[in-house]
């Protein structure tokens, strides 16, 4: 168990809920112990590539599922216990570490249903509720960015159930920024109404511009070192930059035309073409670019310049940087920036044993190769094709991403 507590994350802070809450509770809960050990073993397997650790992870994962089935069987006569809820939350974390979108979505949707069936977070132990709230807000909003067709709409009140939430190392100061990025992901649904689209872009830009780490009230846990708070602020600043990059990225995709459709085209592409045929062309760049105050290249440069100074392997707060790194990499054509993105993602994978970054790195390499080929073809006048978007590659390959 001591080995597990070190390998789950860098537990330099006693305020880390893994150290202060989950592991002590696991000592008296066999089900939660199995879930903790499953995540711990998988982190170790990803870091060491050891077959023994991977086998142990699968064993503990299976044991957790069996324990949850038994707990569910008792639900007709008993309340689903907090420790079982925490175990489901850890299974979500397990699938992020493993890099499995399909099972991650299953567990995330199951967690939502269980919380609703319990009557919300207010019905749970305060510490357990705070941990699961942070995990759910983070994972659900990240899923809306890259897996929005797979998740159910949230029925959980995350704002008022437990009052002012405690600041934790996972969601940190990023909550409002995550919600803004989830709103950006929904902008394509407004492309038939250019006024509504422009108003939404302006509103999101204003929120990104005026955001500060004090925008959302949090209870700072007693004894939290100032250095931890500083790191959480820096991570959140990276998310703010990533929000600007992502806003540019989605709006550029909306602005593109898709003159050809096929039976395999995505719903977003078909809608775009239908809009053109109906006399409603996509919103041209000159109509929305003035609404975004921070240029894309400035946001990319600021985000990557900040990350370059971070000792990524030293503190668990930095493990949240997958999304800022990925979206900045997608929008960069500078070789040095691309190398920094791949190097940084590899550090997250090696130091924290996070498996989901493998697919992100694979996608970036494919995207860059395609973008560079398109640029070369346009340069010599052999192609008028517009630059490919990362979502186009995801749809074309039928891939799914976990950017949490």
N, C-alpha and C positions, 0 to 999 in steps of 0.2 A: 504494500500500500504506500510506503514511503517513496519507493521508486515511482509509483504511479503519480503521486502528488507532485513530484518534480517534473515529470514528463508531460503532464497535461498542459502546462504552460509555464512560463517563468514566474514562479510564485514568490516574487520578491516582496510582495505587499500582503500583509495580514488581512487587508480589506478585500483581496481577491476572493470572490464568493466560492471559488473552488476550494480554497484553503479554509475560509472562515465558516462556511455553511455546508457545502456539499459533502466534503470528505468526512467531517464529524458526523453528519447525519447518516452517511453510508455505513459507518461503523456499527450502527444498530438497525440497518435496513438491508437485508440480503439482495433485494431487487435493485435498490439504488447502487449498492456496491458493484453489482454486475455491470450496470450501465457506466459507472465511473471507470471501471477496469477496461471495458470495451473501448471507450474513447482513448484512455491512456495507452492501451496496447496498440491501437491503430496509429496514434501519433508516433510511437516508437517504431512501428513497422515502416512508416513512411520515411522516417529519418535514417534508419539503419538498414532498410531493405531486408530485414531479417524475416525468414520464413516462420520461425518460431513465434515471433511477436504477432505476425499476421494470423497464424492459426489460433493464437490465444484471443485475438480480437474477435474473430468469427465465433469462437466458443462463447465468449462473454456476451456477444451480441445476440446469439441464439438463446442464451439463458435469460437475457432481458426480455426478449419477445415472449418466451414461455411464461415468465413471471407476470407480464402485462396481460396475457390472455387469462391467467388465473384471477388477476385483480378485476378484469372486466366481467368475468363470470359471476363474481360476487356483487357486481354493481346493482343487481336487482334488489338486494337487501341491504347493501352498505354503500356509503359515500365513497367515490373513487378517491383514494388517499393522496395526500400531497406528495409523498415520496414516489408514488407511481407517476404523477404528473411530471415531476422532475426527471424521472427516467425517460419519459417520452421526449422531454426537451433535450436530454442528452443524446437521444437517438437522432434528433435533428442535427445536432452538432457532429455526431458520428458520420452522418452521410455527407456533411460538408467536408470533413476531413478525408473521407473516402472519395469524394467527387462524384457521387451518384445523385443526379437530379431527380430521377424517377422516384426513388425511395425517400429522398429529402422532402419532396412535395407531399408524399403520402403521410409522412410523420408530421409535417407542418400542419396539414389540414386536419389530421387526427387531433393534434394538440389544441387547435382552435375549437373543435367540437367538444372536447373534454372540458375545456375551460368554460365554455358556454353552459354545458350540462351541469357544471358545479355552481353556476350562478355568478361567474366572473371572478376576477382576481380578488375581490373583496372577501370572498368566501374562504380564501386560503390563508395559511400562515404568512405573516408579513414578509419574512425573508424569502420564502419560496415564491411568493407572488412577485416580488421585486425582480428576482432573477429571471423568472419566466416572462415577465412583462418585457424586460430589456431584450431577451432573446427573441421573443415573438415580434416586437416592433422592428428590430433590426432585420430578422430573416424575412418577414412578410413584405417589408418595403423593398428589400433587395430582390425578392422574387418577382415583384411587380415590374422591375426593370428588365430582367432577363428571362423570366418564366411566367409572364402574366397570364398566358393561356392555360396554365396548369393549376393555378391556385384558386381557391374559392374566395369570394369577397368576405371581408372581415365582419364578424358579428360581435366583436368584442369591444367594449369600451375600455380603451387604454389610457384615457385622459383623466378620468374622475374616480375610478374604482378604488384606488389606494391613496388618493391625494397626491402630494408632491413626491415624485419618485426619488429614490436614493441614486446618486451618481454611481455607475459601475464601470468597469474597465472595458466592457464590450460595446455598449452603445455610446458611452462617453458623452461628449457634447454634440453628437451628430444627429440627434433625433429629428429636429426640424429640417435639416439638410437631406436626410433620407426621405422624408415625406415630400420634399420639393422634387427630388429626383424621380420619385414615383409619379408625381404629377406630370413631369416632363415626359415620362413614358406613355402617358395617356394623350398627349397632344395630337398624335395622328388621328384620333377619333373626332377632332374638331376641324379637320381640313376642308370639310364641305361648307364651313361657316368662317370665312376669312376674318370677320370682325371679332368673333369669339376667340379665334386662334390668336389674333394680335393682342387682344386684351389679356389672355392667359399668359402669353409670352412676357408681356410688360409686367404683369403681376409677379410672375416667377422671378424675373430679373430683379425687381425691386426687393423681393424677399431675400434673394441671394446677396444683394448689395448691402442690405441693412442688417443682415444676420450678425450676431456676435455669440460668443460662447455662453453669455448670460441670457440669451433669448428665451430659453426654456428653464424655469426654476428647477433646481435640484438640491437635494440635501447632501452636503459633502460629508461622507463618513468620517467620524472622529479619527484623528491620527493619520489621515491620508497625507503622504509627503507632498510638498509643493512641486517636486520634480515630476511626480505622477500627473498632477493637474496640468502642468506645462506640456507634457507629452500628449495628453488628451486634447488640449487646445490645438496643438500643432497638427494632430491627425485630423481634427475637425476642419482646420483651415485647408487641408488637402482635399477634404470632401467638398468644401465650398468651391474651390477651384475646379474640381471634377464636375460639380454641378453646372458651372458655366460651359465647360467643354462639352458636356453631355447635351446641354440645351442647344448649342451650335450644331452638334452632330445630328440630333433628331430633326431640327428645323432644316438642315441641309438635305436630309433625306426626303422630307416632305416637299421641298422645293424641286426635287428632281422629277423629270418626266419619265414614264415607262411606256414607250410606244408599242411594246409587244406584250401580250399576255399569253399564258398557257394554262393548261389544266393543273399544272403543278405550282403555279404562282401563288404567293401568299395572299391572304385576304387584304393586307395593306396595299400590296402592289395592284391588285385588281381594283380596289376602291380608287386609287390614284388615277388609273387609266379611265375608269368610268367617269370620274369628275371631268377629265379633259374632254371626253366625248360629249358630255352634257353641257359643255361651254363653261365649266368652272375649273380653269387650270390651277395647278398647285400654286400656293403663295410664293411669288418670286422673292429672291433674296433681298432685293432692295426695299421690300415692304417690311421685313422683319429685322434685318441687321441693325438698323438704328435703334431698335428696342432693346438690344442686348448691350449693356454698358462695357463689358469686358471682352476684348477680342479673343478669339480662340487661341491664337498663338501665345498671347500673354498669359492666359490661364494655364496652358500646358507648360510653358517655361517656368512659371511660378510654382506649380505643383511639383514638377520633377526636380527643380532646383532645391526645393525644401526637402524632398525625400532623399536626395543625394547626400544630405548632411546627417541623416538619421543612422544610428547604429542598429540596423534592422534586426539583428539577432539577439539584442541584449534585453529588450523589453517587450512584454506581451501586447502592450497597446498598439504596437506597430503591425501586429498580425491582421489588423482591420484594413490594411492599405491595398488589398487586391483590386477593389473597384477603381480607386483613383489611378492606380498604375495602369490598369487595363484600358480605361477610357482615354487616358493621356496617350498611351501607346497607339491606340487605334487612330488617333488624330495627329500623329507625328510622322513626318517624312525625313527627319534628321537621323542620320546613322547613329550618332553618339547618344541621342535620346532613346532610340530603340534598344541599343545595347544596355543602357541604364535600366530600362523597363524590364528586359529579360533577366538581367543580373539581379535586380531587386526581387522580382517574383521568385527566382530560384532560391534566394536567401530565405524568403518566407517559407518556401517548401522545405528547405533543408533544416532550418532552425526550429520551425514550429511543427513540422510534419503535416502540413496542410496539402492534401491531395488535389483539391479542386483547381489549383493554379496550373496543373499540367495541361488541362484542356484550354485554359486561357492562353497559355504560351503557344500551344499548337495553332490556335485560331489566329493569333497575332502574326505568326510566321506566314500562314497562308494568305492572310489579308495583305501583308506588306508585299509579298511576291506578286499578288494580283494588282495591287495599286501601282507598283513600280513598272510592271509590264504595260499597264494601261497608259502610264505617263510616257514611257518610251515610245509607244505606238502613236500617241497624240503628238509627240514632239517631232516625229518624222512625217507626220501628216497621213498616217495609215489608219487612223481610227478617230472617230468623234465620240467614242463611248465615254460616259461620265465616270468619275471615280467610284469604285465599289465601296459599299458601306459594310461595316462588320455584321449588321443584322442580315444583309443580303447573303453573306457567307454562311451564317448560322442556318438560315432557311434553306439554302441550296444544299448544304450537307446534311440537313436534318439533325443538327447537333443541338444540345442544350447546355446551358452554362449555369454554374453556381458562382456568383460574384461576391457572396457573403464571406 
